[in-house]
C-alpha cells in the first residue's frame, strides 16, 4: 500500500516489450515476438484499481500521462485505446489530458498516427537515436534513416501536436557518427522537441561487454563535450530552447510530463519497474515482466521497495533537480548554498547568479553537473 496522495499530476505507464534489446539498453524490457497486449493492459488496469482503492490516484488532478518503455508502439490499437480509456475513467479526466506515447520509427505510418491522434495522444516521442546506418546497426536498432524521416512525415500528416525525437552522442569514434548533424536534420524535418543523451556504460549491457573485451571504446571526454556543444549550437540556431540539461524544445513544446519530475512534483508510476514519488517518499515495482504479471494475476501488490528521503537527501535532490533546468535554483534555496563554493563555481563559469539571486548552470556547468552539485552539497549549509 502506498501513502494516499490527492494531487498526483503525472502518471507514467511502463510498457516493457521490445523486438530486441539495444546494445546500450539497461532498462526493464521483455523481448517478445508476439506482444501480450491484452494481458498487459489487464495487469495495468488491475494496478490502477489497486492504487485507486488506496486513495492514491488523485481524481481530476492528473495533467499528463506518459506511456513509455520499452516500445509502447508495439501494443495493438484496441488495447492501447482500452488502456487510455481506463486511465481516463479512473482519474476522472477527459480529452484535456496531455498524453505522450513513445514509439519506434518502424512502427509508424499515417494510419497508425491518425489512430493515435483520435485516441487523444497529442505528443509522440520517437526513438530515432541516429540517422547513420552503421551507428544504428551498432546500436542493434531495427529501423533505418528512411524509417525515421517517413515516421516524422506520417506524424505531421496525422496532426500530432508535438513530435519529440531522441539522439545519442558520445559514441565510439570509429563509427564516424555526427549527432549534431542528425539533430539539425530532425529539427528541419518537423521535430518540435529533441532529447540529446550522452552514451553511458551501463552494467550488463552489450556495450559494457564490448568495452571489457576491447571491441569498443566510448568517446573520450573532449570529443564528448564537443559533440554536446555542437548539438547545442545547431539546435539554438534553429530556434530551440535548451531548457534542461538533455532537452531542447521550440517555444510551447517543452515536455510537461518531464518538467513535473524536474520540478519535484508528485507522480505515480504503474507497470513493471515503474517508480513513484510523493511527499518525500519513493517506491518502485518489481522489475521483470513475468513477475509483475504473476503478481497482478494473483491480485497482489507489485511494489518491491520504498524509501523515505531524509533532510540531506531532500536537499541534494532540490539542488540537483533545480540546476538541471534553465529555471535554476530559486533564490530562496540558493541562499542556503555555501557562499565560497558558489562564488568559486561562478568564477569558473559553471554557474550564473541573476539579479533576483537565483542560480543557474551554464553550458559548461551542465557538462559537469554531478561534480558541481557534489561541491555545493557535501559542505553546504542546506544539508
Buried (B, 14 or more C-beta within 10 A) or exposed (E): EBBEBEEBBBBBBBBBBBBEBBBBBBBBBBEBEEBBBEEBBBBBBBBBBBBBEBBBBBEEBBBBBBBBBBBBBBBEBEBBBBBBEBBBEBBEBEEEBBBBBBBBBBBBBBEBBBBBBEBBBBBBBBBBBBBBEEBBEBBBBBBBBEBBBBBBBBBBEBEBBBBBBBBBBBBBEEBEBBBBBBBBBBBEBBBBBBBBBBBEBEEEBBBBEBBEEEEBEBBEEEBBBBBBBBBBBBBEEBEBBBBBBBBBBBEEBBBBBBBBBBEBBBBBBBBBBBBBBBEBBBBBBBBBBEBBBBBBEEEEBBBBEEEEBEEEBBBBBBBBBBBBBBBBBBBEBBBBBBEEBBEEBBEEEBBBBEEEEBBBBBBBBBBBBEEBBBBBBEEBEBB
